[in-house]
Amino acid sequence: VESAIVLPVLLLMLLFMLDLALAAFRYNALGEAVRLAARTAIVHGAESPQPGSSWGPATMAGHVADGSSVADALSHHLPTMTAANVTYRVSWPDGENRPGCRVRAEATYAHQPILGALIPYGPITLNATCTMRVVN
């Protein structure tokens, strides 16, 4: 009888902790992907050595599944996340992509809980932002 009372509570707590661990993993992966996207943008500035590979200063935004160059930079670093549910935005706050100007990369993902119907919290919005300076 004691096991019938304790076991469901214990399993629910275990699944809740697993869900929070998955959310933390996704948050860290999203942060790393945004850092890598910002780094890719800073090396594709106005003085990029490869002709036609310059990014910016127009804002680039969309979903990771859209097939753009930013999406390609992000997509390989987002394990366990559906690419269509990850939105990104890369902007140049200084309005230029010359060396020394800033690049800001942002990404958002809505983490759906494993125990959605049993736990009273809804999707957790995960946001990551990184700002760097253009190097070339």
N, C-alpha and C positions, 0 to 999 in steps of 0.2 A: 504494500500500500504506500509506503514511504517513497519507494522508487517511482511509482506512478505519479506522485506529486512533484518530486524533485527533478526527475529526468527531463520532462518537457521544459521546465524553467531553465535548467542547465543547458539544454540544446538551443533554446531561444537566445540565451546570453552568448553562447558560442557563435551562433550565426550572426548575431549583432556585431560582435567583435570582428568577425571575418569581413563583414560588410564595411565596417569602418576602416579596416586595414586595406581593403580594395580601393576605397575612396582616397586614402592617403597615398597609395601607390600611384593611382591615376593622377593625383595632384602633382606629385613629384615628376612623373613622366611628362605632364603638360608643361611644367616649368622648364624642364630640360629641353623640350622641343621648341619652346618659345625662345630660349636662349640661343639655340642653334639657328633658328630662323633669323634672329637679330644679327647673329654673327655672319650668316650668309648675306644679309642685306648690307652690312658694313663693308664687305669686300667686293660688293657689286656697285660701288659708287660711281660718280661721274668720271673718275680716272681709272676705271677698271681696265686691266690690260687686254681683255678679250672684247673686241668690237661687238656691239649689239647686246652685251650682257648686262648693261647698266639697269639698275632698279631705281624707281622713284623719280622725282619727288611726289608723284601722284600716289595717293593712298591706295593700297591694295587690300581687298577684303573679300571674304567668301567662306566656303566650306572646304575642309581638307579633301573632300572627294571631288572637287571641281577640276583637278588636273593642272592647275596653274603651277608656275615655278615655286611659289611660296608653299603651295600644298605639297609639292614633291619634297621640299626641305623638311616639312613637318611630318609627313605620313609615316616615315620609317621609325619614328620615335614615339609612337602612340599605341603601345600594346594594350590590348583589352578594350580599346575604345573604337566605336564605330566611326569611321571617317566622316560620314555624312552628318554626324551630330557634333562635330568639333568645328567651331567657327574661328576664323582668324582675322586679324587686321594688322597691317604693317603701315606705319605712317612716318612722315618726316616732319617733326614739330617746327623745325627751323625753315621749312619750305624749300630746301635745297638738298641735293645729295653729293655735295662737294666734301672733301676731307674736313673733318672737324665738326660737321653738322650731326645732329642727333637722329637716330632711328629708333622708333618705338614699336615693338612687336607685342601683340596681345592675342590670347586664345581663350576660349570659353568652352566648357563641356558640362552638360547636365548629367550627373551621376544618378542613375536609377537604383534605388536600394534593392537588394536581393529579397528582403522581406517586406516589400511594398505594402501589402494588405495588412500585415500583422503589426507593423510599427507605424505610429502616427506621423512620421515625418515624410515629406515628399521628396522630390528630386533635390539633390544638393548641387548647386551651381559652383563649379570649379573655375576660377579665373587665374590666369598667369600673365605677367607683364614683364618685359625686359627692355631697358633703354641702353643703347650704346652709341658711340660716335663713329662716323664713317672714317675709314682709314685710307681708302684710295678710290 
